[in-house]
Amino acid sequence: MTSPIQFNNEEKALLVPKIKMYLKEELGQDIGNFDAEFLLDFFSEEIGVFFYNRGIRDSLDMLDSRIDEVKESIYMLEKPTNI
C-alpha cells in the first residue's frame, strides 16, 4: 500500500495562491489560505491518486520504449555466422 499524497510546506506555499487565484478569476470566489489549503488536501486525497497513477503509466511507457531501444542496439552487436 502506498502512502497518501501529501505536499510539504514549500509546495503548499506555491500551490495555495494558485488555487486562490483560480477560484477568484474563474468563479469569482474569494477564499482564505486555510480554505485553499483544505481544498488542496481534499483534491490530493480524492483525485491525486489518478494523477499519480497516470504518471506511473507514462513512466512505464517511456521505460518500455527505452528498453526496446537498448535491446535493438544489443541485437546490432551480433556478429554474422556462416550458418
N, CA, C and O atoms as a Maestro MAE file, in Angstrom:
{
 s_m_m2io_version
 :::
 2.0.0
}

f_m_ct {
 s_m_title
 :::
 protein
 m_atom[332] {
  # First column is atom index #
  i_m_mmod_type
  r_m_x_coord
  r_m_y_coord
  r_m_z_coord
  i_m_residue_number
  s_m_chain_name
  s_m_pdb_residue_name
  s_m_pdb_atom_name
  i_m_atomic_number
  :::
  1 25 0.851 -1.187 0.000 1 A "MET " " N  " 7
  2 3 0.000 0.000 0.000 1 A "MET " " CA " 6
  3 2 0.891 1.243 0.000 1 A "MET " " C  " 6
  4 15 1.888 1.305 0.720 1 A "MET " " O  " 8
  5 25 0.526 2.211 -0.799 2 A "THR " " N  " 7
  6 3 1.321 3.428 -0.888 2 A "THR " " CA " 6
  7 2 0.862 4.439 0.151 2 A "THR " " C  " 6
  8 15 -0.262 4.383 0.651 2 A "THR " " O  " 8
  9 25 1.742 5.344 0.454 3 A "SER " " N  " 7
  10 3 1.388 6.397 1.402 3 A "SER " " CA " 6
  11 2 0.562 7.466 0.688 3 A "SER " " C  " 6
  12 15 0.657 7.607 -0.531 3 A "SER " " O  " 8
  13 25 -0.234 8.208 1.426 4 A "PRO " " N  " 7
  14 3 -1.068 9.241 0.798 4 A "PRO " " CA " 6
  15 2 -0.205 10.345 0.184 4 A "PRO " " C  " 6
  16 15 0.923 10.595 0.610 4 A "PRO " " O  " 8
  17 25 -0.769 10.984 -0.817 5 A "ILE " " N  " 7
  18 3 -0.073 12.100 -1.468 5 A "ILE " " CA " 6
  19 2 -0.182 13.315 -0.560 5 A "ILE " " C  " 6
  20 15 -1.278 13.790 -0.263 5 A "ILE " " O  " 8
  21 25 0.961 13.804 -0.128 6 A "GLN " " N  " 7
  22 3 0.996 14.978 0.745 6 A "GLN " " CA " 6
  23 2 2.022 15.959 0.208 6 A "GLN " " C  " 6
  24 15 3.037 15.566 -0.367 6 A "GLN " " O  " 8
  25 25 1.747 17.228 0.402 7 A "PHE " " N  " 7
  26 3 2.654 18.283 -0.024 7 A "PHE " " CA " 6
  27 2 3.336 18.883 1.193 7 A "PHE " " C  " 6
  28 15 2.723 19.051 2.247 7 A "PHE " " O  " 8
  29 25 4.617 19.203 1.031 8 A "ASN " " N  " 7
  30 3 5.323 19.843 2.139 8 A "ASN " " CA " 6
  31 2 4.965 21.329 2.180 8 A "ASN " " C  " 6
  32 15 4.236 21.818 1.317 8 A "ASN " " O  " 8
  33 25 5.471 22.036 3.170 9 A "ASN " " N  " 7
  34 3 5.113 23.454 3.351 9 A "ASN " " CA " 6
  35 2 5.513 24.318 2.169 9 A "ASN " " C  " 6
  36 15 4.781 25.232 1.790 9 A "ASN " " O  " 8
  37 25 6.681 24.031 1.579 10 A "GLU " " N  " 7
  38 3 7.130 24.829 0.433 10 A "GLU " " CA " 6
  39 2 6.213 24.616 -0.768 10 A "GLU " " C  " 6
  40 15 5.879 25.566 -1.476 10 A "GLU " " O  " 8
  41 25 5.807 23.368 -0.996 11 A "GLU " " N  " 7
  42 3 4.901 23.084 -2.102 11 A "GLU " " CA " 6
  43 2 3.539 23.732 -1.870 11 A "GLU " " C  " 6
  44 15 2.946 24.295 -2.790 11 A "GLU " " O  " 8
  45 25 3.053 23.649 -0.643 12 A "LYS " " N  " 7
  46 3 1.768 24.286 -0.329 12 A "LYS " " CA " 6
  47 2 1.849 25.797 -0.518 12 A "LYS " " C  " 6
  48 15 0.891 26.424 -0.971 12 A "LYS " " O  " 8
  49 25 2.989 26.374 -0.170 13 A "ALA " " N  " 7
  50 3 3.166 27.826 -0.332 13 A "ALA " " CA " 6
  51 2 3.080 28.221 -1.807 13 A "ALA " " C  " 6
  52 15 2.689 29.345 -2.121 13 A "ALA " " O  " 8
  53 25 3.439 27.318 -2.706 14 A "LEU " " N  " 7
  54 3 3.329 27.595 -4.138 14 A "LEU " " CA " 6
  55 2 1.926 27.286 -4.681 14 A "LEU " " C  " 6
  56 15 1.433 27.977 -5.572 14 A "LEU " " O  " 8
  57 25 1.300 26.256 -4.142 15 A "LEU " " N  " 7
  58 3 0.021 25.808 -4.683 15 A "LEU " " CA " 6
  59 2 -1.184 26.581 -4.158 15 A "LEU " " C  " 6
  60 15 -2.124 26.843 -4.909 15 A "LEU " " O  " 8
  61 25 -1.168 26.944 -2.897 16 A "VAL " " N  " 7
  62 3 -2.319 27.636 -2.297 16 A "VAL " " CA " 6
  63 2 -2.651 28.938 -3.032 16 A "VAL " " C  " 6
  64 15 -3.822 29.166 -3.334 16 A "VAL " " O  " 8
  65 25 -1.676 29.799 -3.332 17 A "PRO " " N  " 7
  66 3 -2.026 31.018 -4.082 17 A "PRO " " CA " 6
  67 2 -2.603 30.727 -5.459 17 A "PRO " " C  " 6
  68 15 -3.444 31.482 -5.948 17 A "PRO " " O  " 8
  69 25 -2.164 29.647 -6.090 18 A "LYS " " N  " 7
  70 3 -2.718 29.285 -7.403 18 A "LYS " " CA " 6
  71 2 -4.188 28.892 -7.284 18 A "LYS " " C  " 6
  72 15 -5.004 29.252 -8.132 18 A "LYS " " O  " 8
  73 25 -4.516 28.161 -6.235 19 A "ILE " " N  " 7
  74 3 -5.911 27.777 -6.003 19 A "ILE " " CA " 6
  75 2 -6.754 29.022 -5.750 19 A "ILE " " C  " 6
  76 15 -7.842 29.169 -6.307 19 A "ILE " " O  " 8
  77 25 -6.244 29.915 -4.905 20 A "LYS " " N  " 7
  78 3 -6.978 31.148 -4.604 20 A "LYS " " CA " 6
  79 2 -7.197 31.977 -5.865 20 A "LYS " " C  " 6
  80 15 -8.288 32.501 -6.087 20 A "LYS " " O  " 8
  81 25 -6.161 32.093 -6.687 21 A "MET " " N  " 7
  82 3 -6.252 32.889 -7.909 21 A "MET " " CA " 6
  83 2 -7.258 32.256 -8.879 21 A "MET " " C  " 6
  84 15 -8.064 32.961 -9.485 21 A "MET " " O  " 8
  85 25 -7.210 30.952 -9.021 22 A "TYR " " N  " 7
  86 3 -8.140 30.278 -9.924 22 A "TYR " " CA " 6
  87 2 -9.590 30.508 -9.488 22 A "TYR " " C  " 6
  88 15 -10.440 30.872 -10.301 22 A "TYR " " O  " 8
  89 25 -9.855 30.297 -8.224 23 A "LEU " " N  " 7
  90 3 -11.222 30.471 -7.737 23 A "LEU " " CA " 6
  91 2 -11.692 31.910 -7.893 23 A "LEU " " C  " 6
  92 15 -12.859 32.153 -8.198 23 A "LEU " " O  " 8
  93 25 -10.792 32.865 -7.686 24 A "LYS " " N  " 7
  94 3 -11.139 34.280 -7.829 24 A "LYS " " CA " 6
  95 2 -11.428 34.630 -9.286 24 A "LYS " " C  " 6
  96 15 -12.445 35.253 -9.589 24 A "LYS " " O  " 8
  97 25 -10.526 34.228 -10.187 25 A "GLU " " N  " 7
  98 3 -10.644 34.600 -11.592 25 A "GLU " " CA " 6
  99 2 -11.727 33.822 -12.333 25 A "GLU " " C  " 6
  100 15 -12.440 34.392 -13.159 25 A "GLU " " O  " 8
  101 25 -11.856 32.542 -12.050 26 A "GLU " " N  " 7
  102 3 -12.774 31.712 -12.812 26 A "GLU " " CA " 6
  103 2 -14.166 31.622 -12.193 26 A "GLU " " C  " 6
  104 15 -15.159 31.494 -12.908 26 A "GLU " " O  " 8
  105 25 -14.238 31.690 -10.868 27 A "LEU " " N  " 7
  106 3 -15.532 31.505 -10.222 27 A "LEU " " CA " 6
  107 2 -15.986 32.711 -9.405 27 A "LEU " " C  " 6
  108 15 -17.078 32.712 -8.837 27 A "LEU " " O  " 8
  109 25 -15.134 33.739 -9.352 28 A "GLY " " N  " 7
  110 3 -15.490 34.934 -8.590 28 A "GLY " " CA " 6
  111 2 -15.567 34.683 -7.089 28 A "GLY " " C  " 6
  112 15 -16.265 35.407 -6.378 28 A "GLY " " O  " 8
  113 25 -14.864 33.674 -6.602 29 A "GLN " " N  " 7
  114 3 -14.895 33.314 -5.187 29 A "GLN " " CA " 6
  115 2 -13.586 33.718 -4.507 29 A "GLN " " C  " 6
  116 15 -12.502 33.343 -4.955 29 A "GLN " " O  " 8
  117 25 -13.697 34.474 -3.441 30 A "ASP " " N  " 7
  118 3 -12.544 34.842 -2.624 30 A "ASP " " CA " 6
  119 2 -12.473 33.883 -1.444 30 A "ASP " " C  " 6
  120 15 -13.414 33.795 -0.655 30 A "ASP " " O  " 8
  121 25 -11.360 33.165 -1.320 31 A "ILE " " N  " 7
  122 3 -11.197 32.282 -0.167 31 A "ILE " " CA " 6
  123 2 -9.870 32.593 0.508 31 A "ILE " " C  " 6
  124 15 -8.964 33.155 -0.108 31 A "ILE " " O  " 8
  125 25 -9.767 32.229 1.753 32 A "GLY " " N  " 7
  126 3 -8.541 32.453 2.504 32 A "GLY " " CA " 6
  127 2 -7.560 31.298 2.338 32 A "GLY " " C  " 6
  128 15 -7.857 30.291 1.696 32 A "GLY " " O  " 8
  129 25 -6.399 31.470 2.926 33 A "ASN " " N  " 7
  130 3 -5.355 30.460 2.840 33 A "ASN " " CA " 6
  131 2 -5.796 29.122 3.437 33 A "ASN " " C  " 6
  132 15 -5.539 28.061 2.868 33 A "ASN " " O  " 8
  133 25 -6.462 29.191 4.589 34 A "PHE " " N  " 7
  134 3 -6.905 27.961 5.250 34 A "PHE " " CA " 6
  135 2 -7.839 27.167 4.347 34 A "PHE " " C  " 6
  136 15 -7.675 25.957 4.191 34 A "PHE " " O  " 8
  137 25 -8.820 27.846 3.751 35 A "ASP " " N  " 7
  138 3 -9.768 27.166 2.871 35 A "ASP " " CA " 6
  139 2 -9.080 26.618 1.621 35 A "ASP " " C  " 6
  140 15 -9.401 25.521 1.165 35 A "ASP " " O  " 8
  141 25 -8.142 27.374 1.073 36 A "ALA " " N  " 7
  142 3 -7.426 26.912 -0.115 36 A "ALA " " CA " 6
  143 2 -6.571 25.694 0.222 36 A "ALA " " C  " 6
  144 15 -6.484 24.758 -0.573 36 A "ALA " " O  " 8
  145 25 -5.947 25.701 1.382 37 A "GLU " " N  " 7
  146 3 -5.141 24.545 1.801 37 A "GLU " " CA " 6
  147 2 -6.048 23.332 2.052 37 A "GLU " " C  " 6
  148 15 -5.689 22.206 1.708 37 A "GLU " " O  " 8
  149 25 -7.202 23.561 2.642 38 A "PHE " " N  " 7
  150 3 -8.163 22.487 2.862 38 A "PHE " " CA " 6
  151 2 -8.607 21.890 1.528 38 A "PHE " " C  " 6
  152 15 -8.722 20.671 1.399 38 A "PHE " " O  " 8
  153 25 -8.857 22.755 0.528 39 A "LEU " " N  " 7
  154 3 -9.251 22.299 -0.795 39 A "LEU " " CA " 6
  155 2 -8.117 21.508 -1.448 39 A "LEU " " C  " 6
  156 15 -8.363 20.478 -2.076 39 A "LEU " " O  " 8
  157 25 -6.885 21.980 -1.304 40 A "LEU " " N  " 7
  158 3 -5.728 21.262 -1.824 40 A "LEU " " CA " 6
  159 2 -5.635 19.867 -1.203 40 A "LEU " " C  " 6
  160 15 -5.403 18.888 -1.911 40 A "LEU " " O  " 8
  161 25 -5.814 19.775 0.101 41 A "ASP " " N  " 7
  162 3 -5.769 18.480 0.783 41 A "ASP " " CA " 6
  163 2 -6.875 17.560 0.277 41 A "ASP " " C  " 6
  164 15 -6.654 16.369 0.058 41 A "ASP " " O  " 8
  165 25 -8.061 18.121 0.095 42 A "PHE " " N  " 7
  166 3 -9.186 17.324 -0.402 42 A "PHE " " CA " 6
  167 2 -8.868 16.754 -1.784 42 A "PHE " " C  " 6
  168 15 -9.034 15.556 -2.016 42 A "PHE " " O  " 8
  169 25 -8.411 17.610 -2.701 43 A "PHE " " N  " 7
  170 3 -8.112 17.136 -4.047 43 A "PHE " " CA " 6
  171 2 -6.964 16.141 -4.054 43 A "PHE " " C  " 6
  172 15 -7.004 15.161 -4.798 43 A "PHE " " O  " 8
  173 25 -5.952 16.371 -3.248 44 A "SER " " N  " 7
  174 3 -4.827 15.432 -3.243 44 A "SER " " CA " 6
  175 2 -5.261 14.076 -2.707 44 A "SER " " C  " 6
  176 15 -4.773 13.046 -3.173 44 A "SER " " O  " 8
  177 25 -6.167 14.057 -1.739 45 A "GLU " " N  " 7
  178 3 -6.662 12.794 -1.182 45 A "GLU " " CA " 6
  179 2 -7.629 12.093 -2.138 45 A "GLU " " C  " 6
  180 15 -7.584 10.872 -2.287 45 A "GLU " " O  " 8
  181 25 -8.494 12.863 -2.777 46 A "GLU " " N  " 7
  182 3 -9.568 12.261 -3.569 46 A "GLU " " CA " 6
  183 2 -9.207 12.003 -5.027 46 A "GLU " " C  " 6
  184 15 -9.619 10.986 -5.585 46 A "GLU " " O  " 8
  185 25 -8.446 12.898 -5.658 47 A "ILE " " N  " 7
  186 3 -8.131 12.685 -7.072 47 A "ILE " " CA " 6
  187 2 -6.637 12.639 -7.359 47 A "ILE " " C  " 6
  188 15 -6.225 12.343 -8.480 47 A "ILE " " O  " 8
  189 25 -5.838 12.928 -6.362 48 A "GLY " " N  " 7
  190 3 -4.389 12.899 -6.558 48 A "GLY " " CA " 6
  191 2 -3.889 11.559 -7.046 48 A "GLY " " C  " 6
  192 15 -2.944 11.491 -7.832 48 A "GLY " " O  " 8
  193 25 -4.519 10.488 -6.584 49 A "VAL " " N  " 7
  194 3 -4.092 9.147 -6.976 49 A "VAL " " CA " 6
  195 2 -4.249 8.930 -8.478 49 A "VAL " " C  " 6
  196 15 -3.474 8.182 -9.074 49 A "VAL " " O  " 8
  197 25 -5.233 9.565 -9.096 50 A "PHE " " N  " 7
  198 3 -5.412 9.422 -10.538 50 A "PHE " " CA " 6
  199 2 -4.251 10.066 -11.299 50 A "PHE " " C  " 6
  200 15 -3.756 9.503 -12.275 50 A "PHE " " O  " 8
  201 25 -3.818 11.246 -10.849 51 A "PHE " " N  " 7
  202 3 -2.667 11.904 -11.459 51 A "PHE " " CA " 6
  203 2 -1.393 11.092 -11.210 51 A "PHE " " C  " 6
  204 15 -0.556 10.941 -12.100 51 A "PHE " " O  " 8
  205 25 -1.262 10.580 -10.007 52 A "TYR " " N  " 7
  206 3 -0.103 9.770 -9.647 52 A "TYR " " CA " 6
  207 2 -0.032 8.523 -10.528 52 A "TYR " " C  " 6
  208 15 1.020 8.206 -11.084 52 A "TYR " " O  " 8
  209 25 -1.159 7.820 -10.650 53 A "ASN " " N  " 7
  210 3 -1.181 6.610 -11.464 53 A "ASN " " CA " 6
  211 2 -0.898 6.907 -12.930 53 A "ASN " " C  " 6
  212 15 -0.237 6.120 -13.607 53 A "ASN " " O  " 8
  213 25 -1.391 8.029 -13.421 54 A "ARG " " N  " 7
  214 3 -1.091 8.413 -14.803 54 A "ARG " " CA " 6
  215 2 0.406 8.631 -14.976 54 A "ARG " " C  " 6
  216 15 0.984 8.218 -15.981 54 A "ARG " " O  " 8
  217 25 1.029 9.271 -14.009 55 A "GLY " " N  " 7
  218 3 2.475 9.474 -14.056 55 A "GLY " " CA " 6
  219 2 3.230 8.156 -14.056 55 A "GLY " " C  " 6
  220 15 4.229 8.007 -14.761 55 A "GLY " " O  " 8
  221 25 2.757 7.205 -13.271 56 A "ILE " " N  " 7
  222 3 3.377 5.879 -13.241 56 A "ILE " " CA " 6
  223 2 3.253 5.214 -14.607 56 A "ILE " " C  " 6
  224 15 4.231 4.678 -15.127 56 A "ILE " " O  " 8
  225 25 2.048 5.246 -15.193 57 A "ARG " " N  " 7
  226 3 1.858 4.625 -16.511 57 A "ARG " " CA " 6
  227 2 2.715 5.300 -17.573 57 A "ARG " " C  " 6
  228 15 3.306 4.619 -18.412 57 A "ARG " " O  " 8
  229 25 2.791 6.629 -17.549 58 A "ASP " " N  " 7
  230 3 3.622 7.345 -18.509 58 A "ASP " " CA " 6
  231 2 5.089 6.968 -18.338 58 A "ASP " " C  " 6
  232 15 5.809 6.802 -19.323 58 A "ASP " " O  " 8
  233 25 5.533 6.833 -17.094 59 A "SER " " N  " 7
  234 3 6.922 6.444 -16.826 59 A "SER " " CA " 6
  235 2 7.205 5.041 -17.341 59 A "SER " " C  " 6
  236 15 8.255 4.792 -17.933 59 A "SER " " O  " 8
  237 25 6.269 4.124 -17.116 60 A "LEU " " N  " 7
  238 3 6.458 2.755 -17.602 60 A "LEU " " CA " 6
  239 2 6.471 2.705 -19.124 60 A "LEU " " C  " 6
  240 15 7.252 1.955 -19.708 60 A "LEU " " O  " 8
  241 25 5.621 3.489 -19.771 61 A "ASP " " N  " 7
  242 3 5.628 3.546 -21.233 61 A "ASP " " CA " 6
  243 2 6.964 4.047 -21.750 61 A "ASP " " C  " 6
  244 15 7.504 3.499 -22.710 61 A "ASP " " O  " 8
  245 25 7.502 5.083 -21.123 62 A "MET " " N  " 7
  246 3 8.793 5.617 -21.537 62 A "MET " " CA " 6
  247 2 9.894 4.588 -21.304 62 A "MET " " C  " 6
  248 15 10.773 4.415 -22.148 62 A "MET " " O  " 8
  249 25 9.849 3.906 -20.162 63 A "LEU " " N  " 7
  250 3 10.845 2.887 -19.857 63 A "LEU " " CA " 6
  251 2 10.778 1.749 -20.870 63 A "LEU " " C  " 6
  252 15 11.817 1.281 -21.337 63 A "LEU " " O  " 8
  253 25 9.577 1.299 -21.216 64 A "ASP " " N  " 7
  254 3 9.426 0.248 -22.226 64 A "ASP " " CA " 6
  255 2 10.043 0.674 -23.545 64 A "ASP " " C  " 6
  256 15 10.710 -0.122 -24.207 64 A "ASP " " O  " 8
  257 25 9.830 1.907 -23.926 65 A "SER " " N  " 7
  258 3 10.388 2.427 -25.177 65 A "SER " " CA " 6
  259 2 11.916 2.428 -25.130 65 A "SER " " C  " 6
  260 15 12.571 2.034 -26.095 65 A "SER " " O  " 8
  261 25 12.476 2.869 -24.013 66 A "ARG " " N  " 7
  262 3 13.937 2.901 -23.865 66 A "ARG " " CA " 6
  263 2 14.522 1.492 -23.858 66 A "ARG " " C  " 6
  264 15 15.584 1.255 -24.434 66 A "ARG " " O  " 8
  265 25 13.836 0.563 -23.211 67 A "ILE " " N  " 7
  266 3 14.312 -0.818 -23.166 67 A "ILE " " CA " 6
  267 2 14.320 -1.398 -24.581 67 A "ILE " " C  " 6
  268 15 15.254 -2.109 -24.953 67 A "ILE " " O  " 8
  269 25 13.294 -1.102 -25.362 68 A "ASP " " N  " 7
  270 3 13.262 -1.574 -26.748 68 A "ASP " " CA " 6
  271 2 14.441 -1.009 -27.535 68 A "ASP " " C  " 6
  272 15 15.040 -1.723 -28.339 68 A "ASP " " O  " 8
  273 25 14.786 0.264 -27.317 69 A "GLU " " N  " 7
  274 3 15.935 0.866 -27.994 69 A "GLU " " CA " 6
  275 2 17.231 0.171 -27.596 69 A "GLU " " C  " 6
  276 15 18.080 -0.090 -28.448 69 A "GLU " " O  " 8
  277 25 17.387 -0.128 -26.325 70 A "VAL " " N  " 7
  278 3 18.597 -0.800 -25.847 70 A "VAL " " CA " 6
  279 2 18.672 -2.204 -26.426 70 A "VAL " " C  " 6
  280 15 19.739 -2.635 -26.864 70 A "VAL " " O  " 8
  281 25 17.552 -2.925 -26.435 71 A "LYS " " N  " 7
  282 3 17.532 -4.273 -26.989 71 A "LYS " " CA " 6
  283 2 17.935 -4.258 -28.458 71 A "LYS " " C  " 6
  284 15 18.700 -5.112 -28.906 71 A "LYS " " O  " 8
  285 25 17.423 -3.292 -29.203 72 A "GLU " " N  " 7
  286 3 17.778 -3.197 -30.622 72 A "GLU " " CA " 6
  287 2 19.272 -2.902 -30.787 72 A "GLU " " C  " 6
  288 15 19.923 -3.465 -31.666 72 A "GLU " " O  " 8
  289 25 19.804 -2.033 -29.955 73 A "SER " " N  " 7
  290 3 21.239 -1.731 -30.014 73 A "SER " " CA " 6
  291 2 22.075 -2.969 -29.713 73 A "SER " " C  " 6
  292 15 23.125 -3.173 -30.322 73 A "SER " " O  " 8
  293 25 21.620 -3.786 -28.788 74 A "ILE " " N  " 7
  294 3 22.348 -5.012 -28.450 74 A "ILE " " CA " 6
  295 2 22.284 -5.996 -29.617 74 A "ILE " " C  " 6
  296 15 23.287 -6.626 -29.954 74 A "ILE " " O  " 8
  297 25 21.110 -6.131 -30.233 75 A "TYR " " N  " 7
  298 3 20.996 -7.032 -31.395 75 A "TYR " " CA " 6
  299 2 21.917 -6.589 -32.529 75 A "TYR " " C  " 6
  300 15 22.425 -7.427 -33.275 75 A "TYR " " O  " 8
  301 25 22.135 -5.307 -32.664 76 A "MET " " N  " 7
  302 3 23.015 -4.795 -33.724 76 A "MET " " CA " 6
  303 2 24.468 -5.198 -33.475 76 A "MET " " C  " 6
  304 15 25.278 -5.137 -34.401 76 A "MET " " O  " 8
  305 25 24.819 -5.601 -32.272 77 A "LEU " " N  " 7
  306 3 26.177 -6.030 -31.947 77 A "LEU " " CA " 6
  307 2 26.444 -7.468 -32.384 77 A "LEU " " C  " 6
  308 15 27.594 -7.908 -32.404 77 A "LEU " " O  " 8
  309 25 25.405 -8.189 -32.729 78 A "GLU " " N  " 7
  310 3 25.596 -9.586 -33.126 78 A "GLU " " CA " 6
  311 2 26.498 -9.670 -34.347 78 A "GLU " " C  " 6
  312 15 26.438 -8.837 -35.252 78 A "GLU " " O  " 8
  313 25 27.333 -10.697 -34.344 79 A "LYS " " N  " 7
  314 3 28.239 -10.951 -35.476 79 A "LYS " " CA " 6
  315 2 27.581 -11.959 -36.405 79 A "LYS " " C  " 6
  316 15 26.877 -12.862 -35.955 79 A "LYS " " O  " 8
  317 25 27.811 -11.803 -37.689 80 A "PRO " " N  " 7
  318 3 27.238 -12.767 -38.630 80 A "PRO " " CA " 6
  319 2 27.895 -14.148 -38.446 80 A "PRO " " C  " 6
  320 15 29.056 -14.261 -38.054 80 A "PRO " " O  " 8
  321 25 27.122 -15.167 -38.738 81 A "THR " " N  " 7
  322 3 27.647 -16.523 -38.671 81 A "THR " " CA " 6
  323 2 27.544 -17.162 -40.052 81 A "THR " " C  " 6
  324 15 26.878 -16.628 -40.939 81 A "THR " " O  " 8
  325 25 28.188 -18.279 -40.229 82 A "ASN " " N  " 7
  326 3 28.174 -18.984 -41.520 82 A "ASN " " CA " 6
  327 2 27.003 -19.936 -41.622 82 A "ASN " " C  " 6
  328 15 26.918 -20.700 -42.583 82 A "ASN " " O  " 8
  329 25 26.130 -19.912 -40.691 83 A "ILE " " N  " 7
  330 3 25.010 -20.870 -40.690 83 A "ILE " " CA " 6
  331 2 23.873 -20.318 -41.503 83 A "ILE " " C  " 6
  332 15 22.834 -20.966 -41.631 83 A "ILE " " O  " 8
  :::
 }
 m_bond[331] {
  # First column is bond index #
  i_m_from
  i_m_to
  i_m_order
  :::
  1 1 2 1
  2 2 3 1
  3 3 4 2
  4 3 5 1
  5 5 6 1
  6 6 7 1
  7 7 8 2
  8 7 9 1
  9 9 10 1
  10 10 11 1
  11 11 12 2
  12 11 13 1
  13 13 14 1
  14 14 15 1
  15 15 16 2
  16 15 17 1
  17 17 18 1
  18 18 19 1
  19 19 20 2
  20 19 21 1
  21 21 22 1
  22 22 23 1
  23 23 24 2
  24 23 25 1
  25 25 26 1
  26 26 27 1
  27 27 28 2
  28 27 29 1
  29 29 30 1
  30 30 31 1
  31 31 32 2
  32 31 33 1
  33 33 34 1
  34 34 35 1
  35 35 36 2
  36 35 37 1
  37 37 38 1
  38 38 39 1
  39 39 40 2
  40 39 41 1
  41 41 42 1
  42 42 43 1
  43 43 44 2
  44 43 45 1
  45 45 46 1
  46 46 47 1
  47 47 48 2
  48 47 49 1
  49 49 50 1
  50 50 51 1
  51 51 52 2
  52 51 53 1
  53 53 54 1
  54 54 55 1
  55 55 56 2
  56 55 57 1
  57 57 58 1
  58 58 59 1
  59 59 60 2
  60 59 61 1
  61 61 62 1
  62 62 63 1
  63 63 64 2
  64 63 65 1
  65 65 66 1
  66 66 67 1
  67 67 68 2
  68 67 69 1
  69 69 70 1
  70 70 71 1
  71 71 72 2
  72 71 73 1
  73 73 74 1
  74 74 75 1
  75 75 76 2
  76 75 77 1
  77 77 78 1
  78 78 79 1
  79 79 80 2
  80 79 81 1
  81 81 82 1
  82 82 83 1
  83 83 84 2
  84 83 85 1
  85 85 86 1
  86 86 87 1
  87 87 88 2
  88 87 89 1
  89 89 90 1
  90 90 91 1
  91 91 92 2
  92 91 93 1
  93 93 94 1
  94 94 95 1
  95 95 96 2
  96 95 97 1
  97 97 98 1
  98 98 99 1
  99 99 100 2
  100 99 101 1
  101 101 102 1
  102 102 103 1
  103 103 104 2
  104 103 105 1
  105 105 106 1
  106 106 107 1
  107 107 108 2
  108 107 109 1
  109 109 110 1
  110 110 111 1
  111 111 112 2
  112 111 113 1
  113 113 114 1
  114 114 115 1
  115 115 116 2
  116 115 117 1
  117 117 118 1
  118 118 119 1
  119 119 120 2
  120 119 121 1
  121 121 122 1
  122 122 123 1
  123 123 124 2
  124 123 125 1
  125 125 126 1
  126 126 127 1
  127 127 128 2
  128 127 129 1
  129 129 130 1
  130 130 131 1
  131 131 132 2
  132 131 133 1
  133 133 134 1
  134 134 135 1
  135 135 136 2
  136 135 137 1
  137 137 138 1
  138 138 139 1
  139 139 140 2
  140 139 141 1
  141 141 142 1
  142 142 143 1
  143 143 144 2
  144 143 145 1
  145 145 146 1
  146 146 147 1
  147 147 148 2
  148 147 149 1
  149 149 150 1
  150 150 151 1
  151 151 152 2
  152 151 153 1
  153 153 154 1
  154 154 155 1
  155 155 156 2
  156 155 157 1
  157 157 158 1
  158 158 159 1
  159 159 160 2
  160 159 161 1
  161 161 162 1
  162 162 163 1
  163 163 164 2
  164 163 165 1
  165 165 166 1
  166 166 167 1
  167 167 168 2
  168 167 169 1
  169 169 170 1
  170 170 171 1
  171 171 172 2
  172 171 173 1
  173 173 174 1
  174 174 175 1
  175 175 176 2
  176 175 177 1
  177 177 178 1
  178 178 179 1
  179 179 180 2
  180 179 181 1
  181 181 182 1
  182 182 183 1
  183 183 184 2
  184 183 185 1
  185 185 186 1
  186 186 187 1
  187 187 188 2
  188 187 189 1
  189 189 190 1
  190 190 191 1
  191 191 192 2
  192 191 193 1
  193 193 194 1
  194 194 195 1
  195 195 196 2
  196 195 197 1
  197 197 198 1
  198 198 199 1
  199 199 200 2
  200 199 201 1
  201 201 202 1
  202 202 203 1
  203 203 204 2
  204 203 205 1
  205 205 206 1
  206 206 207 1
  207 207 208 2
  208 207 209 1
  209 209 210 1
  210 210 211 1
  211 211 212 2
  212 211 213 1
  213 213 214 1
  214 214 215 1
  215 215 216 2
  216 215 217 1
  217 217 218 1
  218 218 219 1
  219 219 220 2
  220 219 221 1
  221 221 222 1
  222 222 223 1
  223 223 224 2
  224 223 225 1
  225 225 226 1
  226 226 227 1
  227 227 228 2
  228 227 229 1
  229 229 230 1
  230 230 231 1
  231 231 232 2
  232 231 233 1
  233 233 234 1
  234 234 235 1
  235 235 236 2
  236 235 237 1
  237 237 238 1
  238 238 239 1
  239 239 240 2
  240 239 241 1
  241 241 242 1
  242 242 243 1
  243 243 244 2
  244 243 245 1
  245 245 246 1
  246 246 247 1
  247 247 248 2
  248 247 249 1
  249 249 250 1
  250 250 251 1
  251 251 252 2
  252 251 253 1
  253 253 254 1
  254 254 255 1
  255 255 256 2
  256 255 257 1
  257 257 258 1
  258 258 259 1
  259 259 260 2
  260 259 261 1
  261 261 262 1
  262 262 263 1
  263 263 264 2
  264 263 265 1
  265 265 266 1
  266 266 267 1
  267 267 268 2
  268 267 269 1
  269 269 270 1
  270 270 271 1
  271 271 272 2
  272 271 273 1
  273 273 274 1
  274 274 275 1
  275 275 276 2
  276 275 277 1
  277 277 278 1
  278 278 279 1
  279 279 280 2
  280 279 281 1
  281 281 282 1
  282 282 283 1
  283 283 284 2
  284 283 285 1
  285 285 286 1
  286 286 287 1
  287 287 288 2
  288 287 289 1
  289 289 290 1
  290 290 291 1
  291 291 292 2
  292 291 293 1
  293 293 294 1
  294 294 295 1
  295 295 296 2
  296 295 297 1
  297 297 298 1
  298 298 299 1
  299 299 300 2
  300 299 301 1
  301 301 302 1
  302 302 303 1
  303 303 304 2
  304 303 305 1
  305 305 306 1
  306 306 307 1
  307 307 308 2
  308 307 309 1
  309 309 310 1
  310 310 311 1
  311 311 312 2
  312 311 313 1
  313 313 314 1
  314 314 315 1
  315 315 316 2
  316 315 317 1
  317 317 318 1
  318 318 319 1
  319 319 320 2
  320 319 321 1
  321 321 322 1
  322 322 323 1
  323 323 324 2
  324 323 325 1
  325 325 326 1
  326 326 327 1
  327 327 328 2
  328 327 329 1
  329 329 330 1
  330 330 331 1
  331 331 332 2
  :::
 }
}
